[in-house]
């Protein structure tokens, strides 16, 4: 069982110092009195009193100074990359508050370091896959194994486009996370935004049925139109990717009390309940184990979430009423 220092329960350093001073004065007085009665020389009594007082102060003040020494040692080790360092935070005073803040900071730095290492590993993997495929095809062309037919060139172009998308998304995510992307808000007609997204989607998937529903018809949004278009375009592309051939996707906007809801619903296989909370994580792909589904970068939904949060809203994933999935963007309603 660990014994707490005697003054740990006191909630103020000033109070602890006051107690230590009172104890030192009391010890000096008692020792002087006893020394006088025992007939000790005058110069010996203060030396004995000081020694005893210093010893008691050392014991009493241990809880005030030991966390500071621990923090100095832990900070030096953290500077060398050891993020597992923690300090004792049992004290109730300001030093204890500092120790708890230090431990919180250490935990956050450890989490950031894990995210950094995961990001480097994921980016390396995502870049290596198309580069390896592109290199193999180029080597075959150089060695004369393959002829430069249109199908092979199209495959190589697809790989370079995937690399371009990945780099663009990484730059977008970096800017969004650092907060350097300003929003250029303006009042826009909700239907015009959604119709523009639906029009782009129809060009890429002419066989799909894309419906647009806006309630009320005159609904307006106080948003950055380019960024919201980016969010809805990403959600719509995902919906079309998972929808069956000639499937239908519904884009809608509705005034719901204090918020405006923009949603994209499909009739695909849906998102497993165990993955609903993870689909917005960087590099997480719910399609990773699904055969026949083109692999994405796992960044689109992360970027969408950041853009929506910059608008003061949130984005949720859930099952559609009948089948499939619905992505809902909720934005706070603004007043003109």
C-alpha positions in Angstrom: 0.0 0.0 0.0 1.4 3.4 -1.0 1.5 6.0 1.8 0.6 9.5 0.8 2.7 12.4 2.0 1.3 14.0 5.2 0.2 17.3 3.6 -1.2 15.8 0.3 -4.8 16.3 1.4 -4.4 20.1 1.8 -5.6 21.9 -1.3 -3.2 24.8 -1.4 0.6 25.2 -1.6 0.3 28.4 0.6 -1.5 26.4 3.3 1.1 23.6 3.1 4.0 26.1 3.4 2.2 27.8 6.3 1.9 24.5 8.1 5.5 23.7 7.5 6.6 27.0 8.9 4.4 26.7 12.0 5.8 23.2 12.6 9.4 24.5 12.2 8.7 27.4 14.7 7.0 25.0 17.1 9.9 22.5 17.0 12.4 25.3 17.6 10.5 26.6 20.6 10.1 23.1 22.1 13.8 22.3 21.6 14.9 25.6 23.0 12.8 25.1 26.1 14.0 21.5 26.7 17.6 22.6 26.0 17.3 25.3 28.6 15.9 22.9 31.2 18.7 20.4 30.5 21.3 23.1 30.7 22.6 22.8 27.1 24.9 25.6 25.9 23.1 28.5 24.1 24.8 27.9 20.8 23.9 24.1 20.7 20.1 24.6 21.1 19.5 26.4 17.8 21.6 23.9 16.0 19.6 20.9 17.3 16.3 22.8 16.7 17.3 23.6 13.1 18.3 20.0 12.4 15.0 18.6 13.7 13.0 21.3 12.0 14.7 20.7 8.6 14.1 17.0 8.9 10.3 17.5 9.6 10.0 20.0 6.8 11.7 17.5 4.4 9.0 14.9 5.3 6.2 17.4 5.2 7.3 19.0 1.9 8.0 15.7 0.0 4.6 15.7 -1.6 5.1 19.3 -2.9 8.5 18.7 -4.6 8.5 15.1 -5.7 6.0 15.6 -8.6 8.1 18.5 -9.9 11.2 16.3 -9.9 9.2 13.6 -11.6 8.0 16.0 -14.3 11.5 17.2 -15.0 12.7 13.6 -15.5 9.6 12.7 -17.5 10.0 15.8 -19.8 13.6 14.8 -20.6 12.5 11.3 -21.5 9.7 12.5 -23.6 12.1 14.8 -25.4 13.9 11.6 -26.4 10.6 10.1 -27.8 9.3 8.1 -24.8 5.7 9.1 -24.6 4.7 6.6 -21.9 6.0 8.8 -19.1 3.5 9.7 -16.3 3.9 11.4 -13.0 2.3 11.0 -9.6 -0.8 13.2 -9.3 -2.3 12.3 -5.9 -1.8 15.8 -4.4 -4.8 18.1 -4.1 -2.9 21.3 -4.5 -1.7 23.3 -7.5 1.2 21.0 -8.0 -1.2 18.1 -8.2 -3.3 20.0 -10.8 0.0 20.6 -12.8 0.8 16.9 -12.6 -2.6 15.9 -13.9 -2.4 18.4 -16.7 1.1 17.0 -17.5 -0.3 13.5 -17.6 -3.2 14.6 -19.9 -0.7 16.4 -22.2 1.5 13.2 -22.3 -1.5 11.1 -23.2 -2.5 13.5 -26.0 1.1 13.6 -27.3 1.2 9.8 -27.3 -2.0 9.6 -29.2 -0.8 12.2 -31.7 2.4 10.2 -32.2 0.4 7.1 -32.8 -1.7 8.9 -35.4 1.4 10.2 -37.0 3.0 6.8 -37.3 -0.3 5.3 -38.6 -0.6 8.1 -41.1 2.9 7.6 -42.4 2.3 3.8 -42.6 -1.1 4.3 -44.4 0.1 6.9 -46.8 3.1 4.7 -47.7 0.8 1.8 -48.3 -1.6 3.8 -50.4 1.1 5.3 -52.5 3.0 2.0 -52.9 0.1 0.1 -54.4 -0.5 2.3 -57.5 3.2 3.0 -57.9 4.0 -0.7 -57.9 1.2 -1.5 -60.4 2.3 1.4 -62.7 6.0 0.4 -62.4 5.2 -3.2 -63.4 3.3 -2.1 -66.5 6.0 0.3 -67.5 8.6 -2.4 -67.1 6.6 -4.7 -69.3 6.4 -2.0 -72.0 10.1 -1.3 -71.8 11.0 -5.0 -72.0 8.6 -5.6 -74.9 6.4 -8.0 -72.9 3.3 -5.9 -73.5 2.2 -3.8 -76.4 1.1 -0.2 -75.8 -2.5 -1.0 -76.5 -5.3 1.4 -75.4 -6.5 -0.9 -72.6 -3.0 -1.0 -71.0 -2.6 2.7 -71.4 -6.0 3.3 -69.8 -5.0 1.1 -66.9 -1.8 3.1 -66.4 -3.8 6.3 -66.6 -6.2 5.0 -63.9 -3.3 4.4 -61.6 -1.9 7.9 -62.1 -5.3 9.4 -61.5 -5.6 7.4 -58.3 -2.2 8.8 -57.2 -3.4 12.3 -58.1 -6.6 11.9 -56.1 -4.7 10.6 -53.1 -2.3 13.5 -53.1 -5.1 16.1 -53.5 -7.1 14.5 -50.7 -4.0 14.4 -48.4 -3.4 18.1 -49.1 -7.1 18.9 -48.4 -7.1 17.0 -45.2 -3.8 18.6 -44.0 -5.2 22.1 -44.7 -8.6 21.3 -43.0 -6.9 19.8 -39.9 -4.6 22.8 -39.5 -7.5 25.2 -39.9 -6.0 27.2 -42.8 -9.0 26.7 -45.1 -11.3 29.7 -44.9 -15.0 29.3 -45.5 -16.5 31.7 -48.0 -20.1 31.6 -46.9 -23.0 33.0 -48.9 -26.7 32.4 -49.2 -27.4 29.8 -51.8 -30.5 28.0 -53.0 -30.5 24.4 -51.6 -32.0 23.0 -54.7 -29.4 24.6 -57.0 -26.6 23.0 -54.9 -28.1 19.6 -54.9 -29.1 19.7 -58.6 -25.5 20.6 -59.5 -24.2 17.6 -57.5 -26.9 15.3 -59.1 -26.0 16.6 -62.6 -22.3 15.8 -62.1 -23.2 12.3 -60.8 -25.5 11.6 -63.8 -22.6 12.3 -66.1 -20.4 9.7 -64.4 -23.2 7.2 -63.9 -25.8 7.7 -66.6 -27.6 4.4 -65.9 -28.4 5.3 -62.3 -31.6 6.9 -61.1 -30.7 10.0 -59.1 -33.7 11.8 -57.4 -33.7 15.2 -55.8 -36.1 16.2 -53.0 -36.1 19.7 -51.3 -38.5 20.7 -48.6 -39.5 23.5 -48.6 -38.8 24.4 -52.2 -37.4 27.8 -51.3 -35.0 26.4 -48.7 -31.7 28.4 -48.6 -28.3 27.5 -47.0 -25.7 29.8 -45.4 -22.6 27.8 -46.5 -19.5 27.8 -48.6 -21.1 26.4 -51.8 -17.9 24.9 -53.2 -17.1 23.1 -50.0 -20.7 21.8 -49.5 -20.7 20.7 -53.1 -17.5 18.8 -52.4 -19.1 17.1 -49.4 -22.3 16.1 -51.2 -20.3 15.0 -54.3 -18.2 12.7 -52.2 -21.2 11.2 -50.4 -23.0 10.7 -53.8 -20.0 9.1 -55.4 -19.9 6.6 -52.5 -23.6 5.9 -52.7 -23.3 5.2 -56.5 -20.3 3.0 -55.9 -22.2 0.7 -53.5 -25.5 0.8 -55.3 -26.5 -2.0 -57.6 -26.5 -1.6 -61.4 -29.2 0.8 -62.4 -29.8 1.5 -58.8 -31.3 4.7 -57.3 -29.8 7.4 -55.1 -31.8 10.1 -53.4 -30.4 13.5 -52.6 -32.5 15.6 -50.3 -32.5 18.8 -48.3 -35.0 19.5 -45.5 -35.7 22.2 -42.9 -35.8 20.3 -39.6 -36.3 22.6 -36.6 -33.0 24.2 -35.6 -31.0 22.5 -38.4 -31.0 21.9 -42.1 -30.5 18.3 -43.1 -28.8 17.3 -46.3 -28.9 13.6 -47.0 -27.7 11.1 -49.5 -29.5 7.7 -49.5 -28.8 4.6 -51.5 -30.1 1.0 -51.7 -26.8 -0.8 -51.6 -25.6 -3.3 -49.0 -25.5 -0.7 -46.2 -22.8 -0.2 -43.5 -22.4 -2.9 -40.8 -23.4 -1.6 -37.4 -19.9 -2.3 -36.1 -18.4 0.0 -38.7 -20.8 3.0 -38.5 -18.7 4.8 -36.1 -15.4 4.2 -38.0 -16.3 5.1 -41.6 -15.2 8.7 -41.0 -11.7 7.7 -39.7 -8.8 8.5 -42.0 -7.9 5.6 -44.3 -10.7 3.4 -42.9 -12.5 1.6 -45.8 -15.7 -0.3 -45.2 -15.2 -1.7 -48.7 -11.8 -3.2 -48.1 -13.1 -6.8 -47.9 -15.9 -6.6 -50.4 -15.1 -8.3 -53.7 -15.8 -6.4 -56.9 -15.9 -3.0 -55.2 -13.2 -0.5 -56.4 -10.9 0.4 -53.6 -11.1 3.9 -52.4 -8.4 5.9 -50.5 -10.4 6.0 -47.2 -10.0 9.8 -47.0 -13.2 11.2 -48.7 -15.4 10.8 -45.6 -12.8 12.2 -43.3 -12.6 15.3 -45.5 -16.4 15.6 -45.6 -16.6 15.4 -41.8 -13.9 18.2 -41.4 -15.8 20.5 -43.9 -19.1 19.9 -42.2 -17.6 20.6 -38.7 -16.0 23.8 -40.0 -19.6 24.9 -40.8 -20.6 24.1 -37.2 -22.5 20.9 -38.2 -22.0 17.2 -38.1 -22.4 14.2 -40.4 -23.9 10.8 -39.5 -24.1 7.4 -41.2 -27.0 5.1 -40.7 -29.3 2.5 -42.3 -32.0 3.6 -44.8 -35.6 2.8 -43.8 -35.9 -0.1 -46.3 -32.4 -1.1 -47.3 -29.0 0.5 -48.0 -27.4 3.5 -46.3 -28.1 7.1 -45.7 -25.5 9.8 -44.9 -27.0 12.8 -43.2 -25.3 16.2 -43.0 -26.8 18.5 -40.3 -26.0 22.2 -40.5 -27.1 24.9 -38.0 -29.8 27.1 -39.4 -28.8 30.7 -40.0 -30.9 33.9 -40.2 -30.6 36.5 -42.8 
